[in-house]
Amino acid sequence: MPMSQALHIVILAAGEGTRMKSSMPKVLQTLGGRPMLAHLLDTAAALSAERTHVVVGSGAEQVREACSDYPVEWVHQAERRGTGHAVMHAMPGIPDEASVLVLLGDHPLIPVALLSEMSVDQARPLALLTIELDDPSGYGRILRDPGGNIIGVVEDHDAAPEQHRIREVNTGIIMADAAKLRGWLEKLDCDNAKQEYYLPGIFAMAHAEGAEISSVIAPDARDLEGANDRRQMAELEKRYRQRMADELMDLGVQIVDPDRVDIRGSVDAGSDVCLDVNVVLEGKNRLGDGVTIGPGSVLKDCDLAAGTTVYAHCVLEQVKTTGSCDIGPFARLRPGTVLSEGCRIGNFVEAKNARLGEGSKANHLTYLGDSQIGKKVNIGAGTITCNYDGANKHETIIEDEVFIGSDTQLVAPVTIGRGATVGAGSTVTKDAPADALTISRSRQTTIEGWKRPTKSVEKK
């Protein structure tokens, strides 16, 4: 595409997705944890489009809201009368001197590099993307003359017996000179059973005018697959999962089984990172050198420093480690958790908005909420910070080298001084002084001669 021609992208996103059996518009069905339309809008950004026009219909407000972070020109198509009709609605916002790339909202995996190969100019004002299929049933066939030039597209139901043998088919993705496209669209008719305006009708017009039609054949048809139902969505998800896993492995990440890892966002990975089976990475994650994620773990928007190990079946969201740490198994770390070098978070430990200093440990059955925890602190099993009074959250401060005995409740706001020891089974409601033992429990009593009750014998 000549640099003098600005690129405008039109995304056809008005489909209702009836076969999805969903109340959501089709383009909001999720792929890799994000709407299909969001993937295409990322593609538009990668192509440096001057403007992206999205044609929406039923559920338009839902679509706008879900993709409100993107710079989009929204075009409403109140009555759906075919692909040509949809593109007609977008054309008023596109200048004649532009190039127009038409994408389909339910085909989210088209590689940017493949679209970059498409170009138009005055000699070749129309280009299309095609694929070759072993079973082309249902697709429009690409018609070429003996010289290999494209002369039109025939729909499956209109194709002659010999045309049914053609394996090259139309994907519906085209690029055209805006002025030429506008003229062809004005000539489209709806003389068909559905009384719809079909975009492929422009190919015969272009050929009749003597315009050369260029094409790009996709090397892998799976990249051009769309989704009309849940089974096809599952196939897209599988393809997306494979693609993301391949990208990470190309960067040196060890993935134990690529078929059992889900990347639902972006991953910045260092060297010697290992992902075990059934790991799910959502949002934006950064994994430093040598990070290991154990089986069944879910991470969302985490930043894990080099050497951190996450053992099996942990759930981490917005967690940051600033040094090598051990987490899990079966740990849940919520937003605002920050772990320093040498920290150890063990099984069935939950933390939220908690910062742990170097070498601090909470190995078992613990809840740490709204807490500032110093260095070399040992938190015994069953300890909880009581941070919520029913209306407001309060902070617990545990200074360096504190030892917290098992089954302790720290009722915030409270401070445990440096070097303090809190006896097991204590409920601490006041600040505990440094370098002292604080204990809060009832005195143990033994009653000699006490006997357990016995079950009474029922009379017959």
C-alpha positions, -999 to +999 in steps of 0.1 A: +000+000+000+015+034-010+025+055+020+005+084+006-027+064+011-040+064+047-054+031+059-090+030+072-102-003+087-138-014+087-147-042+111-181-058+106-193-065+141-231-064+138-237-101+142-261-113+169-245-147+174-278-165+176-261-199+173-240-191+203-272-193+224-259-161+242-274-128+253-241-111+243-233-100+208-211-124+189-180-101+189-181-100+227-176-137+230-143-141+247-111-156+232-081-158+256-101-140+282-109-110+260-137-101+235-130-112+199-134-076+188-106-065+211-082-088+193-092-072+160-088-037+174-053-046+185-047-058+150-059-024+137-035-006+160-006-028+149-013-019+113-012+018+122-047+025+108-056+062+106-091+053+117-110+022+126-147+020+119-167-007+137-201-015+123-224-026+151-261-036+153-279-055+180-263-049+214-244-019+202-242-003+236-227-035+251-201-035+224-192+001+228-189-002+266-167-034+264-143-017+239-145+019+252-107+021+257-101+019+220-102+048+195-131+037+174-156+053+150-188+035+158-212+030+129-247+017+137-264-006+112-300-008+124-311-032+097-288-060+087-289-066+049-256-083+042-219-075+042-221-050+014-248-032+032-226-030+064-196-016+045-219+010+029-227+024+063-191+029+071-181+046+038-194+082+047-166+085+072-138+074+048-122+098+023-118+088-014-080+090-012-078+063+015-073+025+013-100+005+030-094-029+048-125-048+056-123-073+085-148-096+100-156-093+137-157-130+143-123-138+127-100-126+154-068-145+147-057-131+114-019-124+116-009-088+112+020-099+089-005-115+066-027-084+063+005-063+057+010-082+025-022-069+011-019-037-009-039-016-035-030+011-060-045+027-091-036-003-113-048-029-088-075-012-067-088-044-051-072-072-032-086-101-012-074-127+012-080-163+002-075-198+017-073-233+002-095-259+019-097-297+015-134-293+020-146-259+007-183-266+012-203-235+021-176-211+009-176-188-021-151-201-047-125-179-063-128-178-101-097-173-121-091-171-159-065-193-176-038-167-168-046-170-131-062-136-128-092-133-104-124-127-124-150-132-096-164-151-067-192-176-070-212-185-039-214-222-029-251-225-037-247-209-071-216-228-082-217-252-111-206-288-106-170-281-119-168-250-097-175-271-066-141-287-072-123-254-066-105-254-033-095-217-031-122-198-013-131-163-003-124-153+033-145-120+031-114-100+039-107-074+013-087-042+007-098-016-018-092+019-030-119+039-012-131+058-042-134+026-063-151+008-035-176+035-030-186+033-067-189-005-067-210-005-035-234+020-051-240-005-080-246-035-057-281-049-059-301-072-036-316-094-063-313-126-043-334-148-021-325-129+011-326-095-006-292-087+009-263-067-005-233-091-007-198-076-007-183-103-030-205-088-058-178-061-063-153-086-077-173-091-109-177-053-113-139-048-108-132-074-135-157-059-159-140-026-156-107-042-164-093-036-129-066-062-118-076-079-086-047-090-064-048-117-038-029-131-009-033-168-001-030-176+036-005-203+043-025-217+072-062-218+070-066-220+108-056-184+111-086-174+091-112-194+110-143-177+123-168-187+150-205-191+147-212-215+176-196-228+208-177-256+191-160-232+167-152-209+196-135-238+213-115-244+182-104-208+181-094-210+217-073-240+210-056-222+181-050-191+202-036-212+230-012-229+206-001-196+191+006-180+225+025-211+237+046-211+206+055-175+210+067-181+246+086-212+237+103-193+209+115-169+236+129-198+257+101-205+281+098-242+291+062-253+288+056-288+300+025-294+279+016-266+254-020-280+251-025-274+288-014-239+293-037-209+288-022-174+281-050-149+283-030-117+280+007-108+277+037-124+293+072-108+297+094-138+305+130-140+314+153-170+308+147-205+321+111-198+331+090-230+335+052-234+332+038-267+344+005-281+332-029-263+336-013-229+343-035-199+334-018-165+329-043-136+327-038-099+321-002-087+321+024-109+338+061-104+342+081-135+351+118-130+359+147-154+352+142-189+366+106-184+378+087-217+380+049-219+381+035-251+394+005-271+380-030-257+383-019-222+393-036-190+381-018-157+378-033-124+369-013-091+365+017-104+386+053-093+387+075-121+400+112-116+405+139-140+395+140-173+413+104-172+426+087-205+428+049-208+428+039-244+438+008-262+427-027-248+428-021-212+438-041-182+428-023-149+426-036-115+415-016-083+413+012-098+434+047-086+433+079-103+445+110-082+448+133-112+453+133-150+452+103-163+471+085-196+476+047-195+473+022-224+480+010-249+474-027-239+477-020-202+485-042-173+476-025-140+473-048-110+465-041-075+451-015-055+470+006-084+482+043-077+480+069-103+490+106-095+496+136-117+491+134-150+509+098-149+518+079-181+522+041-183+519+028-218+525-003-239+521-037-224+527-024-189+533-043-159+521-029-124+519-044-091+507-027-057+507+001-071+528+038-064+525+063-089+539+100-080+545+130-102+537+130-137+551+095-135+566+074-167+566+037-177+570+037-214+563+002-226+571-035-217+574-031-180+578-048-148+567-028-115+564-049-085+554-039-048+554-006-057+570+030-043+571+053-071+581+090-066+587+121-088+582+125-123+595+090-125+610+076-160+617+039-162+616+025-194+631-003-216+617-038-204+622-029-167+626-052-141+613-052-103+611-087-091+621-086-061+597-123-054+592-146-041+619-178-044+598-174-009+584-138+000+580-104-017+573-076-013+598-038-020+595-017-044+614+020-036+618+045-064+627+080-052+631+113-071+624+121-104+640+087-110+655+075-145+664+038-150+663+026-182+679-001-205+663-038-197+665-033-160+671-057-132+663-043-098+658-071-073+661-063-042+641-053-015+644-024-030+663+014-029+663+037-058+674+071-043+683+105-055+671+116-088+684+084-094+703+070-129+708+032-135+709+022-168+726+001-193+708-036-190+712-036-153+719-060-126+710-041-094+708-061-062+710-034-038+722+001-030+709+026-056+720+060-041+732+093-049+716+115-078+729+088-091+752+064-120+754+028-111+750+002-137+758-035-136+761-053-168+771-073-182+800-054-201+827-053-239+822-072-258+848-073-296+855-103-310+874-094-342+891-119-370+892-140-356+864-157-383+843-171-381+808-209-384+805-221-418+793-251-425+770-282-433+789-297-468+784-332-466+770-358-486+788-377-512+768 
